[in-house]
């Protein structure tokens, strides 16, 4: 069993039980305590679990990390993902870009493009892209979320639904083993659903820490996207769904 397979099973156990001890995992997998500690530390670094002395517990499904922490976590992976996403956007395209630190990185990677028409509900994305005078940047109406500059609410959904864009670029907080795309704020989720519904092609930018991560609101299912851009091999259960649905996967490790 590879470390990735073992960590996937550990995550399922923690999500099922809430807490599990190192001793239980050592007995279950017949490996050393050092191996389990290494697995748990890696999973905690990826924000999939909360590490405790003697074991680990579920990460909160109701509260996300603060914005400044999310900006610096997995930075190199996000840069590679952002560049791959940007390479998939032709000059002259129309696109949605939603809330998230990964999508903000995509905005930076798009700055050398020409003649893009962008609708966004992310103040930071709008600020980044406005540096290119050849772009038309339209910012959605709605309530500004103080924590991260996201714009959310019914007015935002109505605004997004006026457009029919070639590409929708979205981020996500968590991806369940059943392919569920998960987030923390139901208002943000409704806007993301509007973006998916009004995009001809949907690209999901998600680093490996998002797989197996829990959040309380279901945004969509991974079978509703057209392409996934990530930085590591996708977990087996999700990979099966992607193959069954003929969804493109780009791994920029």
BAFI-3210 file (N, C-alpha, C; in Angstrom, 3 decimals, decimal comma, padded with zeros to 6 digits):
// residues 253
n [1|2|3|4|5|6|7|8|9|10|11|12|13|14|15|16|17|18|19|20|21|22|23|24|25|26|27|28|29|30|31|32|33|34|35|36|37|38|39|40|41|42|43|44|45|46|47|48|49|50|51|52|53|54|55|56|57|58|59|60|61|62|63|64|65|66|67|68|69|70|71|72|73|74|75|76|77|78|79|80|81|82|83|84|85|86|87|88|89|90|91|92|93|94|95|96|97|98|99|100|101|102|103|104|105|106|107|108|109|110|111|112|113|114|115|116|117|118|119|120|121|122|123|124|125|126|127|128|129|130|131|132|133|134|135|136|137|138|139|140|141|142|143|144|145|146|147|148|149|150|151|152|153|154|155|156|157|158|159|160|161|162|163|164|165|166|167|168|169|170|171|172|173|174|175|176|177|178|179|180|181|182|183|184|185|186|187|188|189|190|191|192|193|194|195|196|197|198|199|200|201|202|203|204|205|206|207|208|209|210|211|212|213|214|215|216|217|218|219|220|221|222|223|224|225|226|227|228|229|230|231|232|233|234|235|236|237|238|239|240|241|242|243|244|245|246|247|248|249|250|251|252|253]
n.u [000,840|000,605|001,766|-000,054|-002,436|-002,775|-003,083|-005,446|-007,261|-006,937|-007,972|-010,659|-011,403|-011,042|-012,915|-015,169|-015,111|-014,414|-012,273|-009,099|-006,641|-003,012|-002,058|-004,195|-004,115|-001,583|-001,864|-003,917|-002,825|-000,446|002,130|004,947|004,904|006,218|005,837|003,056|002,871|004,248|002,533|000,224|001,221|001,793|-000,788|-001,989|-000,487|-001,477|-003,921|-006,023|-006,702|-006,848|-004,126|-003,263|-001,723|-000,933|-002,809|-005,351|-007,913|-011,029|-010,945|-012,444|-015,711|-017,175|-015,874|-013,556|-009,984|-008,202|-007,976|-005,364|-003,661|-004,452|-003,545|-000,780|-000,353|000,594|001,762|003,616|002,534|000,073|000,912|001,938|-000,367|-001,970|-000,612|-000,926|-003,719|-004,016|-002,709|-004,638|-006,506|-007,581|-006,465|-008,661|-010,858|-013,961|-014,692|-015,595|-014,389|-014,078|-014,346|-011,417|-008,088|-006,594|-007,774|-007,166|-004,443|-004,509|-005,520|-003,316|-001,571|-002,781|-002,235|-000,605|-002,085|-004,304|-007,078|-009,112|-012,308|-013,724|-015,757|-016,165|-016,574|-014,834|-013,024|-010,233|-009,301|-010,397|-008,951|-006,317|-006,470|-007,204|-004,916|-004,127|-004,695|-005,941|-007,894|-011,363|-012,906|-015,385|-017,119|-019,016|-022,261|-023,330|-022,980|-020,043|-017,726|-016,014|-013,878|-012,368|-012,714|-014,553|-017,531|-020,871|-024,199|-027,767|-028,142|-025,723|-025,804|-027,944|-026,798|-024,574|-025,978|-026,833|-024,990|-023,294|-020,712|-017,579|-015,704|-015,554|-013,803|-013,081|-012,543|-012,233|-013,115|-013,077|-012,935|-014,898|-014,670|-016,627|-016,814|-018,053|-018,140|-017,131|-017,896|-017,818|-019,565|-022,845|-023,807|-021,707|-021,506|-023,897|-023,366|-021,193|-022,507|-024,121|-022,159|-021,133|-023,433|-023,666|-021,472|-019,659|-017,501|-016,060|-013,461|-011,756|-009,623|-007,532|-005,502|-003,646|-004,325|-007,010|-008,397|-010,379|-010,911|-013,160|-016,213|-019,145|-021,126|-022,540|-021,389|-021,378|-020,991|-018,136|-018,504|-019,686|-017,857|-015,511|-012,781|-010,034|-007,470|-004,630|-002,043|-001,010|-001,286|-004,621|-006,885|-007,977|-010,819|-011,991|-010,651|-011,705|-014,321|-013,762|-012,633|-014,775|-016,541|-015,198|-013,603|-011,171|-007,902|-005,278|-002,105|000,193|002,889]
n.v [-001,200|002,171|005,353|007,356|005,915|004,824|007,142|008,113|006,171|006,529|009,100|008,651|007,066|008,852|010,815|009,302|008,476|010,713|011,075|009,479|007,267|007,088|004,590|002,881|003,124|002,165|-000,538|-001,256|-000,845|-002,164|-000,980|001,111|003,314|005,681|005,872|006,286|008,706|010,361|010,254|011,471|013,995|014,985|015,056|016,878|019,150|019,559|020,490|018,703|017,316|017,696|017,706|015,994|015,331|012,028|011,284|012,104|014,363|015,177|017,875|021,109|021,383|023,587|025,991|027,873|028,148|031,179|034,007|035,085|032,986|031,043|032,232|031,857|029,151|026,134|027,421|027,201|025,061|026,163|028,202|026,762|025,407|027,598|028,663|026,612|026,646|029,223|028,833|027,409|029,176|030,918|033,900|036,690|035,527|035,050|035,044|033,737|034,304|033,019|033,239|032,908|031,922|030,454|031,097|033,778|033,598|032,521|034,723|036,458|035,012|035,335|037,841|038,501|037,920|038,838|040,970|039,886|039,227|039,610|038,479|038,794|037,838|038,563|040,786|041,075|039,691|041,325|043,673|042,829|042,107|044,478|045,828|045,330|047,032|046,180|044,460|043,852|044,281|043,185|043,661|041,842|042,608|042,911|041,692|042,526|040,376|040,664|039,135|038,100|039,571|038,563|038,583|038,137|036,647|036,990|039,015|038,905|036,376|036,795|038,745|037,382|035,523|036,882|036,628|034,761|032,881|031,848|030,394|029,188|029,719|028,149|027,809|025,740|024,561|021,979|018,531|015,788|012,176|011,072|012,737|015,133|018,664|020,929|023,562|026,415|028,585|029,154|031,176|031,853|029,443|029,395|031,386|030,244|028,052|029,401|030,375|027,964|027,077|028,952|028,846|027,711|026,017|024,573|025,041|023,605|024,620|023,166|022,421|019,624|019,455|019,816|017,485|015,074|016,770|018,216|020,113|022,028|022,677|021,672|022,357|021,520|018,777|016,905|015,886|017,860|019,571|020,428|020,254|019,458|020,902|020,166|019,350|016,902|013,282|012,198|011,080|007,634|007,025|009,421|009,746|007,666|008,568|010,818|009,642|008,077|010,086|011,324|013,586|016,037|015,895|017,641|017,390|019,151|018,717]
n.w [000,000|-000,907|000,428|-000,201|-000,668|001,876|003,419|002,361|003,255|006,001|006,273|005,625|007,791|009,935|009,267|009,603|012,306|013,787|015,651|015,844|017,126|017,169|017,927|017,217|014,440|013,824|014,501|012,733|010,126|010,258|010,431|011,393|014,306|013,622|010,882|010,740|012,168|010,396|008,184|009,320|009,937|007,381|006,323|008,037|007,408|004,909|005,508|005,900|008,159|011,775|013,800|016,773|019,973|020,105|018,214|015,748|014,504|012,831|010,493|010,866|009,524|009,219|009,227|007,445|006,772|007,635|005,396|004,832|005,569|003,709|001,394|001,384|001,750|000,112|-002,046|-004,244|-005,657|-006,383|-008,100|-010,300|-011,103|-011,752|-013,961|-015,823|-016,132|-017,225|-019,648|-020,965|-021,763|-024,462|-026,200|-026,387|-025,215|-023,371|-019,931|-016,678|-013,383|-010,204|-006,543|-004,471|-003,440|-005,234|-007,693|-007,775|-008,210|-010,758|-012,127|-012,057|-013,673|-016,101|-017,057|-019,242|-021,431|-024,149|-024,955|-023,280|-021,811|-018,802|-016,156|-012,747|-009,298|-007,369|-005,644|-005,488|-007,738|-009,757|-009,273|-009,806|-012,572|-013,761|-014,311|-016,876|-019,699|-021,950|-021,292|-020,581|-017,634|-015,557|-012,637|-010,318|-008,914|-005,463|-002,033|-000,310|001,022|003,951|004,849|002,699|000,371|-001,402|-003,410|-002,759|-002,606|-003,388|-005,309|-006,610|-007,825|-009,607|-011,222|-012,372|-013,875|-016,089|-018,078|-020,673|-020,848|-022,327|-020,807|-017,506|-014,584|-011,682|-008,129|-005,169|-001,856|-000,799|-001,876|-002,023|-001,590|-003,119|-005,224|-004,671|-004,685|-002,361|-000,019|002,300|002,672|002,002|000,395|-001,277|-002,620|-004,123|-006,000|-007,336|-008,458|-010,289|-012,000|-013,069|-014,414|-016,427|-018,069|-020,886|-020,831|-018,006|-015,783|-013,169|-010,655|-008,428|-005,752|-004,320|-001,610|-001,347|-001,841|-000,295|001,769|004,113|004,026|004,813|002,926|-000,113|-003,246|-005,930|-008,234|-009,202|-011,702|-013,150|-014,184|-016,809|-017,013|-014,913|-013,061|-011,349|-008,895|-008,163|-008,361|-008,688|-006,117|-005,989|-006,019|-006,911|-009,299|-010,787|-011,275|-012,841|-015,122|-016,023|-016,777|-018,785|-018,259|-018,619|-017,234|-015,810|-014,635|-012,940|-011,618]
ca.u [000,000|001,371|001,414|-001,261|-003,567|-002,939|-003,613|-006,843|-008,029|-006,897|-008,905|-012,017|-011,626|-011,170|-014,209|-016,217|-015,067|-014,160|-010,907|-008,478|-005,323|-001,866|-001,992|-005,194|-003,672|-000,426|-002,393|-004,730|-002,029|000,761|003,317|005,541|004,340|006,865|005,162|001,751|003,089|004,603|001,285|-000,651|001,829|001,586|-002,207|-002,242|000,118|-002,376|-005,198|-007,063|-007,041|-006,213|-003,201|-003,204|-000,816|-001,510|-003,766|-005,811|-009,354|-011,554|-010,879|-013,770|-016,451|-017,997|-015,078|-012,377|-008,792|-008,268|-007,558|-003,910|-003,045|-004,731|-002,731|000,611|-000,306|000,690|001,969|004,267|001,558|-000,924|001,534|001,988|-001,757|-002,433|-000,008|-001,573|-005,052|-003,841|-002,353|-005,848|-007,405|-007,132|-006,668|-009,973|-011,914|-014,808|-014,600|-015,876|-013,402|-014,782|-013,612|-010,414|-006,678|-006,111|-008,241|-006,381|-003,175|-004,817|-005,636|-001,949|-000,994|-003,462|-001,975|000,058|-003,050|-004,874|-008,494|-010,000|-013,491|-013,825|-016,723|-015,690|-017,141|-013,663|-012,421|-008,787|-009,152|-010,675|-007,820|-005,161|-006,670|-007,362|-003,594|-004,003|-005,659|-006,594|-008,973|-012,584|-013,150|-016,701|-017,225|-020,412|-022,936|-023,630|-022,381|-018,611|-017,357|-014,827|-012,776|-011,508|-013,027|-015,510|-018,845|-021,818|-025,592|-028,739|-027,883|-024,556|-026,293|-028,733|-025,869|-023,833|-026,879|-027,052|-023,903|-023,034|-019,269|-016,924|-014,960|-015,714|-012,660|-013,538|-011,779|-013,078|-012,505|-012,873|-013,473|-015,172|-014,319|-017,711|-016,795|-018,731|-017,356|-017,625|-017,461|-018,252|-020,555|-023,878|-023,964|-020,642|-021,852|-024,926|-022,711|-020,422|-023,469|-024,518|-021,019|-021,129|-024,604|-023,591|-020,180|-019,630|-016,454|-015,732|-012,142|-011,564|-008,237|-007,545|-004,278|-003,902|-004,852|-008,469|-008,985|-010,679|-011,172|-014,594|-016,856|-020,535|-022,070|-022,221|-021,453|-021,683|-020,271|-017,014|-018,932|-020,210|-016,768|-014,947|-011,345|-009,448|-006,031|-004,130|-000,584|-000,614|-002,207|-005,930|-007,267|-008,545|-012,277|-012,294|-010,096|-012,662|-015,407|-013,229|-012,479|-016,114|-017,192|-014,301|-013,159|-009,733|-007,138|-003,934|-001,317|001,424|003,527]
ca.v [000,000|003,410|006,330|008,060|005,026|004,719|008,411|008,191|005,329|007,190|010,220|008,095|006,625|010,033|011,436|008,429|008,378|012,009|011,043|008,152|007,330|006,519|003,153|002,198|003,115|001,259|-001,906|-001,473|-000,873|-002,967|-000,171|001,674|004,596|006,774|005,971|006,909|010,118|011,061|010,388|012,452|015,329|015,411|015,353|018,123|020,228|019,765|020,989|017,688|016,882|018,428|016,807|016,088|014,375|010,691|010,959|013,195|014,494|015,844|019,321|021,711|021,470|024,798|027,216|027,788|028,865|032,603|034,339|035,267|031,650|030,383|032,854|031,366|027,684|025,437|028,515|026,746|024,248|027,066|028,908|025,836|025,197|028,841|028,803|025,634|027,164|030,354|028,286|026,844|030,289|031,620|035,349|037,069|034,730|035,591|034,099|034,005|033,867|033,166|033,550|031,941|032,294|029,804|031,867|035,012|033,252|032,402|036,089|036,966|034,284|035,755|039,249|038,681|037,657|040,033|041,060|039,053|039,847|038,861|038,805|038,189|038,239|038,600|042,122|040,960|039,325|042,538|044,591|042,274|042,121|045,853|046,330|045,163|047,950|045,495|043,627|044,426|043,601|043,519|043,122|041,525|043,310|042,075|042,000|042,239|039,623|041,344|038,209|037,801|040,356|037,891|039,227|037,033|036,999|036,805|039,991|038,409|035,281|037,394|039,437|036,354|034,818|037,684|036,398|033,438|033,002|030,675|029,633|029,505|029,239|028,099|027,128|024,966|024,332|020,557|017,579|014,523|010,961|010,787|013,770|016,358|019,884|021,408|024,882|026,769|029,663|028,799|032,290|031,671|028,260|029,748|032,127|029,265|027,287|030,260|030,398|026,676|026,997|029,929|028,703|026,609|025,105|024,864|024,567|023,613|024,701|022,639|021,725|018,298|019,536|019,894|016,151|014,486|017,816|018,346|021,414|021,654|023,013|021,056|023,329|020,832|017,514|017,034|015,522|019,058|020,357|019,900|020,034|019,621|021,179|019,940|019,226|015,524|012,249|012,305|009,854|006,593|007,134|010,590|009,481|006,792|009,425|011,664|008,814|007,701|011,259|011,863|014,921|016,232|016,112|018,154|017,322|019,934|018,429]
ca.w [000,000|-000,959|001,470|-000,641|-000,412|003,329|003,914|001,940|004,173|007,311|006,221|005,689|009,173|010,788|008,957|010,136|013,768|014,418|016,184|015,848|017,766|016,446|018,234|016,391|013,045|013,755|014,494|011,537|008,895|010,493|010,138|012,606|014,740|012,880|009,577|010,961|012,522|009,159|007,421|009,955|009,783|005,994|006,162|008,763|006,608|003,762|006,069|005,778|009,510|012,866|014,491|018,227|020,603|020,191|017,162|014,883|014,404|011,633|010,364|010,952|008,265|009,254|009,208|006,598|007,232|007,333|004,031|004,728|005,594|002,433|000,339|001,372|001,761|-001,182|-003,001|-005,472|-006,399|-006,959|-009,225|-011,431|-011,534|-012,378|-015,286|-016,702|-016,446|-018,137|-020,970|-021,558|-022,093|-025,672|-026,277|-026,886|-024,576|-022,304|-018,821|-015,278|-012,392|-008,927|-005,316|-004,018|-003,619|-006,465|-008,851|-007,797|-008,852|-012,183|-012,653|-012,286|-014,809|-017,329|-017,345|-020,536|-022,494|-024,779|-025,325|-022,468|-021,210|-017,550|-015,115|-011,504|-008,013|-006,494|-005,730|-005,727|-009,156|-010,541|-009,092|-010,521|-014,021|-014,246|-014,714|-018,327|-020,312|-023,062|-020,746|-020,031|-016,368|-015,008|-011,280|-010,016|-007,825|-004,313|-000,729|-000,228|002,221|004,472|005,121|001,557|-000,818|-002,274|-003,536|-002,663|-002,357|-004,465|-006,371|-007,359|-008,675|-010,686|-012,112|-013,110|-014,789|-017,295|-019,025|-021,228|-021,068|-022,907|-019,800|-016,085|-013,802|-010,300|-007,091|-004,263|-000,543|-000,572|-002,854|-001,356|-002,327|-004,061|-006,260|-004,237|-004,552|-001,079|000,430|003,654|002,685|001,019|-000,542|-002,266|-003,390|-005,102|-007,075|-008,104|-009,259|-011,416|-012,929|-013,764|-015,292|-017,517|-018,741|-021,851|-020,347|-016,606|-015,364|-011,719|-010,206|-007,060|-005,357|-003,740|-000,245|-001,384|-001,950|001,003|002,762|004,328|004,238|005,086|001,860|-001,401|-004,344|-007,188|-008,306|-010,123|-013,059|-013,815|-014,755|-018,054|-016,857|-013,581|-013,043|-010,002|-008,853|-007,860|-008,802|-008,062|-005,390|-006,851|-006,160|-007,743|-010,623|-011,478|-011,751|-013,913|-016,322|-016,491|-017,352|-019,820|-017,841|-018,795|-016,005|-016,037|-013,405|-013,109|-010,335]
c.u [000,877|000,938|000,136|-002,507|-003,852|-003,558|-005,074|-007,724|-008,062|-007,908|-010,354|-012,363|-011,849|-012,510|-015,363|-016,283|-014,934|-012,751|-010,401|-007,064|-004,246|-001,795|-002,981|-004,707|-002,468|-000,900|-003,136|-003,881|-000,740|002,025|003,824|004,820|004,933|006,207|003,819|001,904|003,435|003,365|000,411|-000,092|001,629|000,130|-002,589|-001,682|-000,757|-003,765|-006,345|-007,555|-006,450|-005,405|-003,244|-002,175|-001,511|-002,493|-004,149|-007,329|-009,730|-011,238|-012,296|-014,424|-017,259|-017,187|-013,807|-011,182|-008,940|-007,593|-006,039|-003,182|-003,246|-003,879|-001,338|000,716|-000,278|000,951|002,579|003,318|000,541|-000,357|001,565|000,590|-002,256|-001,868|-000,637|-002,969|-004,956|-003,510|-003,572|-006,840|-006,888|-007,301|-008,045|-011,133|-012,763|-014,813|-015,100|-014,667|-014,035|-013,829|-012,561|-008,999|-006,089|-006,537|-007,550|-005,021|-003,373|-004,906|-004,256|-001,320|-001,608|-003,039|-001,302|-000,859|-003,545|-006,369|-009,389|-011,167|-013,840|-014,948|-016,277|-016,473|-016,047|-012,974|-010,936|-008,496|-009,367|-009,513|-006,595|-005,309|-006,822|-006,033|-003,368|-005,097|-006,413|-007,741|-010,212|-012,929|-014,463|-016,814|-018,695|-020,950|-023,149|-022,931|-020,908|-018,317|-016,024|-013,626|-011,831|-011,830|-013,923|-016,840|-019,887|-023,237|-026,470|-028,495|-026,719|-024,972|-027,068|-027,832|-025,118|-024,705|-027,231|-026,072|-023,865|-021,582|-018,685|-016,314|-015,344|-014,560|-013,050|-012,498|-012,758|-012,351|-012,225|-013,499|-013,643|-014,798|-015,402|-017,799|-017,527|-017,737|-017,944|-017,071|-018,128|-019,414|-021,598|-024,096|-022,916|-020,961|-022,887|-024,331|-021,906|-021,334|-023,926|-023,412|-020,971|-022,252|-024,481|-022,229|-020,230|-018,561|-016,085|-014,393|-012,043|-010,074|-008,195|-006,232|-004,639|-004,485|-006,377|-009,140|-009,161|-010,961|-012,681|-015,003|-018,357|-021,513|-021,614|-022,444|-021,939|-021,064|-019,203|-017,397|-019,538|-019,109|-016,292|-013,464|-010,936|-007,960|-005,565|-002,628|-000,100|-001,660|-003,509|-006,242|-008,096|-010,050|-012,663|-011,801|-011,049|-013,814|-014,951|-013,106|-013,835|-016,805|-016,347|-013,896|-011,644|-009,074|-005,721|-003,195|000,005|002,229|004,899]
c.v [001,252|004,356|007,081|007,220|004,926|005,996|008,600|007,368|005,932|008,327|009,739|007,664|007,806|010,723|010,627|008,490|009,727|012,123|009,616|008,285|006,716|005,017|002,352|002,055|002,199|-000,188|-002,215|-001,670|-001,691|-002,246|000,424|002,959|005,782|006,981|006,670|008,379|010,937|011,277|011,493|013,865|015,863|015,807|016,640|019,319|020,564|020,215|020,001|017,212|017,862|017,437|017,071|015,101|013,025|010,331|012,163|013,206|015,185|017,324|019,871|021,771|022,759|026,080|027,006|028,431|030,351|032,885|034,432|033,928|030,937|030,953|032,238|029,846|027,127|026,428|028,033|025,900|025,145|027,831|028,025|025,591|026,420|029,000|027,832|026,118|028,304|029,880|027,719|027,919|031,002|033,133|035,637|036,326|035,572|034,571|034,652|033,580|034,081|033,404|032,483|032,415|031,635|030,598|033,230|034,774|033,087|033,785|036,674|036,306|034,705|037,143|039,495|038,339|038,968|039,852|040,094|039,882|039,012|039,399|038,077|038,683|038,257|039,952|042,051|040,588|040,550|043,512|044,125|042,470|043,531|046,482|046,189|045,991|047,331|044,599|044,474|043,620|044,107|042,866|042,982|042,382|042,355|042,536|041,606|041,548|040,154|040,414|038,026|038,580|039,658|038,620|038,124|037,556|036,808|037,755|039,544|037,288|035,826|038,071|038,436|035,715|035,613|037,343|034,950|033,432|031,710|029,780|030,125|028,894|029,312|027,434|026,417|024,793|022,863|019,714|016,245|013,334|010,557|011,825|015,040|017,513|020,664|022,777|025,216|027,764|029,373|029,918|032,208|030,504|028,579|030,517|031,168|028,413|028,088|030,328|029,107|026,604|027,887|029,947|027,531|025,577|025,529|024,221|024,708|023,609|024,286|021,926|020,478|018,342|019,531|018,515|015,532|015,496|018,042|019,811|021,149|021,903|022,378|022,067|022,672|019,447|017,646|016,631|016,701|019,934|019,697|019,582|020,296|019,866|021,072|019,671|017,815|014,556|012,327|011,005|008,916|006,764|008,290|010,365|008,607|007,607|010,255|010,871|008,424|008,850|011,922|013,314|015,001|016,486|016,527|018,150|018,043|019,845|019,028]
c.w [000,000|000,164|001,098|-000,380|001,090|003,896|003,529|002,871|005,573|007,348|006,311|007,110|010,108|010,542|009,538|011,663|014,475|014,964|016,105|016,394|016,884|016,683|017,397|014,954|012,841|013,660|013,201|010,290|009,027|010,031|011,449|013,021|013,988|011,517|009,720|011,311|011,276|008,295|008,001|009,823|008,372|005,759|006,884|008,004|005,407|004,200|005,910|007,141|010,510|013,697|015,988|018,748|020,717|019,108|016,329|014,859|013,111|011,669|010,429|009,585|008,176|009,098|008,395|007,298|006,912|005,987|003,887|004,758|004,266|001,303|000,252|001,370|000,337|-002,329|-004,315|-006,319|-007,091|-008,154|-010,473|-012,002|-012,293|-013,784|-016,283|-017,100|-017,450|-019,548|-021,703|-021,997|-023,345|-025,525|-026,867|-026,248|-023,626|-021,171|-017,501|-014,458|-011,019|-007,757|-005,033|-004,260|-004,862|-007,693|-008,918|-008,465|-010,362|-012,820|-012,947|-013,513|-016,143|-017,815|-018,696|-021,708|-023,097|-025,004|-024,549|-021,952|-019,978|-016,687|-013,850|-010,305|-006,938|-006,669|-006,062|-007,180|-010,044|-010,462|-009,867|-012,029|-014,591|-014,652|-016,216|-019,010|-021,480|-022,601|-020,453|-018,784|-015,782|-013,639|-010,905|-008,877|-006,662|-003,055|-000,727|001,101|002,733|004,613|003,947|000,285|-001,812|-002,279|-003,663|-002,487|-003,578|-005,625|-007,244|-008,310|-009,872|-011,710|-012,990|-014,192|-016,044|-018,408|-019,493|-021,670|-021,629|-021,829|-018,404|-015,321|-012,335|-009,400|-006,171|-002,942|-000,282|-001,666|-002,149|-002,218|-003,324|-005,175|-005,884|-004,152|-003,388|-000,714|001,761|003,691|001,604|000,002|-001,649|-003,190|-004,459|-006,280|-007,959|-008,985|-010,478|-012,465|-013,738|-014,801|-016,518|-018,214|-019,705|-021,485|-018,933|-016,265|-013,848|-011,409|-008,738|-006,751|-004,551|-002,332|-000,217|-001,428|-000,566|002,093|002,888|004,465|004,192|003,942|000,543|-002,513|-005,630|-007,104|-009,381|-011,548|-013,818|-014,406|-016,048|-017,944|-015,412|-013,737|-011,598|-010,057|-008,520|-008,379|-007,997|-007,307|-006,264|-007,089|-007,084|-009,169|-011,446|-012,054|-012,942|-015,216|-016,900|-017,218|-018,454|-019,533|-017,977|-017,438|-016,385|-014,704|-013,647|-011,811|-010,227]
res [x|x|x|x|x|x|x|x|x|x|x|x|x|x|x|x|x|x|x|x|x|x|x|x|x|x|x|x|x|x|x|x|x|x|x|x|x|x|x|x|x|x|x|x|x|x|x|x|x|x|x|x|x|x|x|x|x|x|x|x|x|x|x|x|x|x|x|x|x|x|x|x|x|x|x|x|x|x|x|x|x|x|x|x|x|x|x|x|x|x|x|x|x|x|x|x|x|x|x|x|x|x|x|x|x|x|x|x|x|x|x|x|x|x|x|x|x|x|x|x|x|x|x|x|x|x|x|x|x|x|x|x|x|x|x|x|x|x|x|x|x|x|x|x|x|x|x|x|x|x|x|x|x|x|x|x|x|x|x|x|x|x|x|x|x|x|x|x|x|x|x|x|x|x|x|x|x|x|x|x|x|x|x|x|x|x|x|x|x|x|x|x|x|x|x|x|x|x|x|x|x|x|x|x|x|x|x|x|x|x|x|x|x|x|x|x|x|x|x|x|x|x|x|x|x|x|x|x|x|x|x|x|x|x|x|x|x|x|x|x|x|x|x|x|x|x|x|x|x|x|x|x|x]
***
